[in-house]
């Protein structure tokens, strides 16, 4: 890595939360987002998506996770549907990937002053828990998007690993 030092995990968190607020009010049509607390982990039965943000100085995975019912509600909001409308698993997975892309794009825009070379990769949809490697730092925040409880996740390579 060359140039300025890499941003540590705590330095990404304001951008992650701010991007989630923007996601809530624009793409989802909610009143906003509110931080509940930082947490050590999330429930094993969570579903969501991660998207990479990378450069020669940074390697970050960021995303949003929640219960299956909440995933379906968020996707319905994004697609302009009612909560009770039928969504198949492929539609939910595609939309969760798009949610991660929107979140990642918002983070990239907010971190451009720290690293103008960040690129957004392809999202991956996950069912289950995330276990960071010993070489990774992880931050998880429990957040309300509108009235939906979600977990914002950021994983990055640790400078001390």
ZIJOMO-V533728 format. One record per pair of residues at least 12 apart in sequence whose C-alpha atoms are under 10 Angstrom apart, sorted by the first residue. I is the first residue (numbers start at 1). GAP is how many residues later the second one is. Records with the same first field share a line. If there is no record, write none. Layout:
BEGIN
I=GAP, GAP
END
This chain:
BEGIN
1=54, 55, 56, 57
2=54, 55
3=53, 54
4=53, 110, 111
5=52, 53, 109, 154
6=50, 51, 52, 53, 108, 109, 151, 152, 153
7=50, 51, 52, 53, 104, 107, 108, 149, 151, 152
8=50, 129, 148, 149, 150, 151
9=51, 127, 128, 129, 130, 145, 146, 147, 148, 149, 150
10=127, 128, 129, 144
11=100, 103
12=48, 50, 95, 96, 98, 99, 127, 142, 143, 144
13=94, 126, 127, 128, 139, 140, 141
14=93, 96, 97
15=88, 89, 91, 92, 93, 94, 95, 96
16=46, 47, 48, 87, 88, 90, 91, 92, 94, 95, 125, 136, 137, 138
17=16, 17, 18, 86, 89, 90, 124, 126, 135, 136
18=15, 85, 88, 89, 92
19=14, 83, 84, 85, 86, 87, 88, 89, 90, 91
20=12, 13, 14, 43, 44, 79, 80, 82, 83, 84, 86, 87, 123, 124, 125, 132
21=12, 13, 14, 82, 85, 122, 123, 124, 125
22=80, 81, 84
23=55, 76, 77, 79, 80, 83, 122
24=50, 53, 54, 75, 79, 120, 121, 122
25=120, 121
26=52
27=47, 50, 51, 52, 53, 72, 75
28=45, 46, 47, 48, 49, 50, 51, 52, 71, 117, 118
29=45, 48, 49, 51, 116, 117
30=44, 47, 48, 115, 116, 117, 118
31=114, 115, 116
32=112, 113, 114, 115
33=110, 111, 112, 113, 114, 115, 116
34=108, 109, 110, 111, 112, 113, 115
35=106, 107, 108, 109, 110, 114, 115, 116, 117
36=105, 106, 107, 108, 113, 114, 115
37=103, 104, 105, 106, 114
38=101, 102, 103, 104, 105, 113, 114
39=100, 101, 102, 103, 112, 113
40=98, 99, 100, 101, 102
41=88, 89, 90, 97, 98, 99, 100, 101, 110, 112
42=23, 24, 86, 87, 88, 98, 99, 100, 108, 109, 110, 111
43=22, 23, 24, 85, 86, 87, 108
44=23, 83, 84, 85, 86
45=20, 21, 22, 23, 82, 83, 84
46=18, 19, 20, 21, 22, 24, 25, 80, 81, 82, 83, 84, 104, 105
47=17, 18, 19, 20, 21, 22, 23, 24, 46, 49, 78, 79, 80, 81, 82, 103, 104
48=15, 16, 17, 18, 19, 20, 23, 44, 45, 47, 48, 49, 51, 52, 76, 77, 78, 79, 80, 81, 102, 103, 104, 105
49=12, 13, 14, 15, 16, 17, 44, 45, 46, 47, 48, 49, 50, 51, 52, 74, 75, 76, 77, 78, 104
50=12, 13, 14, 15, 46, 47, 49, 50, 51, 53, 54, 71, 72, 73, 74, 75, 76, 102, 103, 104, 105
51=12, 13, 46, 47, 48, 49, 50, 51, 52, 53, 54, 69, 70, 71, 72, 73, 74, 103
52=48, 49, 52, 66, 67, 68, 69, 70, 71, 72, 102, 103, 104
53=51, 52, 54, 55, 64, 65, 66, 67, 68, 69, 103
54=54, 61, 63, 64, 65, 66, 67, 102
55=60, 61, 62, 63, 64, 65
56=59, 61, 62
57=58, 60, 61
58=57, 59, 60, 61, 98, 99
59=59, 60, 77, 96, 97, 98, 99
60=44, 58, 60, 76, 77, 78, 94, 95, 96, 97
61=39, 43, 59, 60, 62, 63, 77, 92, 93, 94, 95, 96
62=38, 39, 41, 42, 45, 61, 76, 77, 78, 90, 91, 92, 93, 94
63=33, 34, 36, 37, 38, 39, 40, 41, 60, 61, 62, 77, 88, 89, 90, 91, 92
64=32, 33, 35, 36, 39, 61, 76, 77, 78, 79, 86, 87, 88, 89, 90
65=31, 35, 60, 61, 62, 63, 64, 75, 77, 84, 85, 86, 87, 88
66=61, 76, 82, 83, 84, 85, 86
67=60, 81, 82, 83, 84
68=24, 59
69=14, 79
70=13, 77, 78, 79, 80
71=21, 22, 24, 25, 77, 79
72=12, 13, 14, 15, 16, 17, 19, 20, 21, 23, 24
73=12, 14, 19, 75
74=18, 21, 22, 25, 71, 72, 74
75=12, 16, 17, 18, 19, 20, 21, 23, 24
76=15, 16, 19
78=17, 18, 20, 21
79=12, 16
92=33
93=31, 32, 33
94=29, 30, 31
95=30
96=27, 28, 29, 30
97=25, 26, 27, 28, 29
98=24, 25
99=24
100=22, 23, 24, 25
101=19, 20, 21, 22, 23
103=49
104=15, 16, 17, 19
105=14, 15
107=13
108=12
130=23, 25
131=24
132=23, 24, 25
133=22, 23, 24, 25, 28
134=23, 24, 26, 27
135=21, 22, 23, 24, 25, 26
136=18, 19, 20, 21, 22, 23, 24, 25
137=17, 18, 19, 20, 21, 22, 23, 24
138=15, 16, 17, 18, 19, 20
139=12, 13, 14, 15, 16, 17
140=12, 13, 14, 15
141=12, 13
END
